[in-house]
Amino acid sequence: MTSPADETGPRTYKVEELAKILQLRPATVRANARSGAWPYLKFGERTMRFTEAHLATILTAAEATPPLPRTTRRRTRRPSL
């Protein structure tokens, strides 16, 4: 059994499609790609496409680590005068 990706090549996403997946504005997607923060394919002057591998890289880079537990000391009461 062959998948559609086998017949037509790797799956690519338009800026608007990636924005919808990531729940971002298309302008944010374009800005991150143009700044070099996100990988993308460039066809001509204005056409950007993102592969599934690009999407995985973007999601991995955006993954936040949980904050470390706080290690503050307890306050002690001062003796009354």
C-alpha positions as CSV (number, residue, x, y, z in Angstrom):
1,M,0.0,0.0,0.0
2,T,1.4,3.4,-0.9
3,S,0.7,6.7,0.8
4,P,0.0,9.9,-1.1
5,A,3.4,11.2,0.0
6,D,5.0,8.3,-1.9
7,E,3.3,9.3,-5.1
8,T,3.6,13.1,-5.0
9,G,6.7,13.7,-2.9
10,P,7.0,14.9,0.7
11,R,4.1,16.7,2.3
12,T,4.5,20.5,2.4
13,Y,2.5,23.2,4.1
14,K,1.7,26.7,2.9
15,V,2.2,29.6,5.4
16,E,-1.5,29.7,6.1
17,E,-1.7,25.9,6.7
18,L,1.2,26.0,9.1
19,A,-0.3,29.0,10.9
20,K,-3.5,27.1,11.4
21,I,-1.7,24.0,12.7
22,L,0.3,26.1,15.2
23,Q,-2.6,28.5,16.0
24,L,-0.6,31.5,15.0
25,R,-1.1,34.4,12.5
26,P,0.4,33.9,9.1
27,A,2.5,37.0,9.6
28,T,4.1,35.4,12.7
29,V,5.0,32.3,10.7
30,R,6.5,34.5,7.9
31,A,8.5,36.6,10.4
32,N,10.0,33.6,12.1
33,A,11.0,32.0,8.8
34,R,12.5,35.2,7.4
35,S,14.5,35.8,10.6
36,G,16.1,32.4,10.4
37,A,14.4,31.1,13.5
38,W,12.4,28.5,11.6
39,P,13.5,26.4,8.6
40,Y,11.6,26.6,5.3
41,L,11.8,26.0,1.6
42,K,11.9,29.0,-0.7
43,F,10.6,28.9,-4.2
44,G,11.1,32.2,-6.0
45,E,10.8,35.6,-4.2
46,R,7.5,35.1,-2.3
47,T,6.7,31.4,-2.0
48,M,7.5,29.6,1.3
49,R,6.8,26.0,2.1
50,F,7.3,23.9,5.2
51,T,7.9,20.2,5.2
52,E,6.9,17.8,8.0
53,A,10.5,17.7,9.1
54,H,10.4,21.5,9.4
55,L,7.3,21.3,11.5
56,A,8.9,18.7,13.8
57,T,12.0,21.0,14.2
58,I,9.8,24.0,15.0
59,L,7.8,22.1,17.6
60,T,11.0,20.7,19.2
61,A,12.6,24.1,19.4
62,A,9.4,25.6,21.0
63,E,9.1,22.9,23.6
64,A,9.4,24.4,27.0
65,T,11.0,22.7,30.0
66,P,9.2,22.7,33.3
67,P,10.4,25.2,35.8
68,L,12.7,24.0,38.5
69,P,11.2,23.6,42.0
70,R,11.7,26.6,44.2
71,T,14.3,26.2,46.9
72,T,13.6,29.3,49.0
73,R,14.1,29.1,52.7
74,R,11.3,29.4,55.1
75,R,11.1,32.7,57.0
76,T,11.7,32.4,60.7
77,R,10.1,34.6,63.2
78,R,12.3,37.1,65.0
79,P,12.2,36.9,68.7
80,S,10.1,39.6,70.4
81,L,11.8,42.2,72.3
